[in-house]
């Protein structure tokens, strides 16, 4: 909602410094993913990866009010969540490159990256895998008497997994401090929500679990931040979970094997006109929080950070072959 | 000179009582230990193993879950990842089939995928095995499946003493542990030491010495094997019986030492 000066929620609620930092991280997410894509093409990264370019506002605005003690569970499309929660891109690249200096000592890679110190319990290779885990993290906070909340990121595809329904039900029955954030980018791999999901809005599912559900424009930073502000306040007050649906779009394919046969070029181009970074930047400039030179400096700094991150990752040591089974079990 | 046996040296409990005692000791000692499962509260669990624990520890620590095995197991995994030590009871081990994703993809692999930066100290209690007449979906022995999953530890106690000591050992272990309890053993009585003690994970027990044949068995089949060894003895055959106790990790040393001696190996397994 805007005030009398036509300022949206986020611009009233957060300091100018925090807003500029948010824009910096959104640029960092995009440049990081472009850097990862380029590194993959150069053979520096094995396997596959799932890029979230075009979804940066959803990741960043969702994490605005979270502390390092608050937890998130992430998804296979989780690079943005990781950066938004506070991860260092150098250690992220190192993880993607399979290096010991990575967040998970090179064992997790893109699909399992986690950063426990900033409360990121990890990306997940299984659609819906993080949903019950997030409820468990919220249960820990409640039982151990901590004020922490857990944000559970998931995609539209996960809303048709049984784990989604079981997790939302238990979170509501036990009134746990968890916020379910659906990043609805329109497609579970190639299958559109229209063909896979019986309800028009995934937030409509909230009714079945007696919690608030809201659908917002996920490319509108302030709209996402406002929805999360309300949901986090409810969770911290002990009033239970909420479901927030961020409508967004991934510009890239599902993964590296995607040939975009299920959507048109026109559709992709149309969504690019709703670039969440450009929108947020324009808003900050319009309200005097940033000028054009400042925006340019932030964008340039993100490029430099990514270049430095890649250099750090390249220089790191690879795991030794003698440690191939290390970390399967705790070392006594 | 040996002391006279004290009351504690002859104290007997049933297998179910021994498990319950282990849970109570752990909950008393550590507020992070919680119980989760279907009908484990006032009902006491389908096999009455958690009977009365809700009265002692309250519904916040003895949590009845909805009939949501996948979600419930996942909540236990997430809680274990963030500071609690949940003991999750599957009402029947057969129902773990509904939760394979959380057990195999999440609990077992998280520590490895995170490069050792976190652990999942969850214990899954698994009432298992046949003999109750409950037919094909309530009688399976699926412990060997889980023995194939790196990251899990898989135990099967054959006595009340081990049932208690294994549960306490599982709780002291930072990795996810599955304990397969045989439903027909719940009422079996046996000596159980008082207080806290840990049955070592990954160590088999020699239950009967022999020269001619090594029988490796687990859970209720240990008792069947001991009966068979008695009959074989009458025929002049000396069978050695090893209680495997731990499927993963497996105690190769004890098995190999026995087979080197006897030259023959028989595996007795209900599944």
Interface residues (C-beta under 8 A of the other chain):
Chain A: X71 X73 X102 X103 X104 X105 X106 X107 X108 X112 X114 X116 X121 X122 X124 X125 X126 X129 X131 X132 X133 X134 X135 X136 X137 X138 X139 X140 X141 X143 X144 X162 X163 X165 X166 X167 X169 X170 X173 X325 X326 X327 X328 X329 X330 X331
Chain B: X32 X34 X60 X61 X65 X66 X68 X70 X71 X72 X73 X74 X75 X76 X77 X78 X79 X80 X81 X82 X83 X84 X86 X101 X102 X105 X106 X110 X111 X112 X113 X114 X115 X116 X117 X118 X119 X150 X151 X153 X173 X174 X175
